[in-house]
Amino acid sequence: MHNFEFVKPSSIAEATKALASDGAQALSGGQTLLPTMKQRLAAPEVLVSLTGIAEMQGVCMGEGGLHIGAATPHAVVAKEAAGSYPALAALAGGIGDPAVRNRGTIGGSIANNDPAACYPSAVLASGATVVTNKRKIAADDYFQGLFTTALEEGEFITSVIFPVPQKAAYVKFNQPASRFALTGVFVAKHAGGVRVAVTGASNEGVFRWTEAETVLSADFSASAISGLKVDASNMISDLHGSAAYRANLVKVLTGRAVSAAR
């Protein structure tokens, strides 16, 4: 690991100023960034920790739905969102192991946008709003591909606003070593229709399965998707599972998520 300066601001304004300096990198949990630095694949000159900013922590209901501070650990989301958004709380409670859940944060996960991370599917299926130190970004505009988001230089997530659906569930097939999602599906039934978001399966990262959304909006049952087929042409293929295997998992897990939500 290379030498670096460590800064821990106490406000969003201080963090914004610190991240404006050359070579600065935001740190929020560090479950991905620190191992990357240890392998010398990343060498920021300044680490700006966001975990000491009180206004970026906590879970509460507010205008537009459930507000979650970006520096809130997964374990806190699992506990405090259980009464208002059980599906999201269950997702948070199934991330990694206790050490990861107590250090990793929702903002860090969404900002990194790992193709197998769980939270992006919840953000996309919920139609959530990603709030940054500069603006608000709709979920459909935020995720832009593998490890790629709409975040600009010096921009960081401060909170996420989740509209609470009428019914929802998340089901994932674990990669047993990492506990990332080999494939995971979040299904959310809103008043205006159903949203289905898939993680862990595509080379393009998290995506919405729009064909399933159409049929489930008309008939919210697992049998409604029986005639659908998932295109495997752009699915991830590796030693853990072929593209065809992941494509099949998308359909199977979507059915299970619908059944769980019902």
Secondary structure as UniProt FT lines:
FT   STRAND          5..7
FT   HELIX           12..19
FT   TURN            22..23
FT   STRAND          24..27
FT   TURN            31..32
FT   HELIX           33..38
FT   TURN            39..40
FT   STRAND          46..49
FT   TURN            51..52
FT   HELIX           54..56
FT   STRAND          59..62
FT   TURN            63..64
FT   STRAND          65..69
FT   TURN            70..71
FT   HELIX           74..80
FT   TURN            81..84
FT   HELIX           86..93
FT   HELIX           98..103
FT   HELIX           106..112
FT   TURN            115..116
FT   HELIX           119..126
FT   STRAND          129..132
FT   STRAND          136..138
FT   HELIX           139..142
FT   STRAND          143..145
FT   TURN            146..147
FT   STRAND          148..149
FT   TURN            153..154
FT   STRAND          157..162
FT   STRAND          167..174
FT   TURN            176..178
FT   STRAND          181..190
FT   TURN            191..192
FT   STRAND          193..199
FT   TURN            203..204
FT   STRAND          207..208
FT   HELIX           210..218
FT   HELIX           222..225
FT   TURN            226..227
FT   TURN            233..234
FT   TURN            239..240
FT   HELIX           243..261
//
